[in-house]
Amino acid sequence: MAAIPSFRKNLWPRHCLPSARELVRSIVVSSTTPLSTKDIYNLALKHAAIQLVTDESPEHNVPKKEHPTIVRGIKRQPSTRPPHPEHPVRSLQYLKRVVLPDLVNSKKVEKFCTKRTLSQAEIDHRLQTVTKAARKEQAISLATPRNTWLWRMATPPPPPKPVPTSTLSKSELLGLPRLTAADVGVGEDWSHLNKRRQRARKEKVQRDLKWMWALQAAKREATREALQLSAPAL
């Protein structure tokens, strides 16, 4: 195996450490309210039961602190160390760009936008960088609800809706209506007609009933052939 160049040994791992993944996931799970990225970061740093990452940890080696070096007459500055090099969540940027996206990809957490009003402490902190002339106007603006991105446990997908079973016959599925004897007048009350019209009505209903039976037989045969043609070959 080729030796790792010395300058590569000092690079911080860009993947999500298992300890960082589990720590952040447990923080989001245990929280009763959605959390911002800074909230998660601050809670992770306060976590007392977490094992610090050291040179002996199997997950990765903590790069040793570099000192300025001179290469070909040019002074080379050391790489910037994170605020908490021995903590699994070593920096806010590492949490934001590596750990949380990893949890999103594994469908453990999700990010959503909501309206939120800043607390007075947050407003005062932001006003510290504003000039006195613009502070009053800025304070009114900060007091209004604003869009805020928060983190929460991923919502499980809804169960698939059951496919409704059709009560239609094969003929109706092909667009053929279902006909009954009542559709041609069988069972109707003809008492209001005289005897001659009653006999004529009865003969007409019998003709229509025979025609309907013949039509339905022809349609059933056509339906059977159409279903045979559409059936996949074995």
Buried (B, 14 or more C-beta within 10 A) or exposed (E): EEEEEEEEEBEBBEEBBEBBBEBBBBBBEEBEEBBEBEBBBEBBEEBEEBEEBEEEBEBEBBBEEBEEEEEEEEEEEEEEBBEBBEBBBBBBEBBBEBBBBBBBEEEBBBBEEEEBEBEEEEBEEBBEEBEEEEEEEBBEEBEEEEEBEBBBBBEEEEEEEEEEEEEEEEBEEBEBEEBEEEEBBBEEEBEEEEEEEEEEBEEEBEEBBEEBEEEBEEBBEEBEEEEEEEEEEE
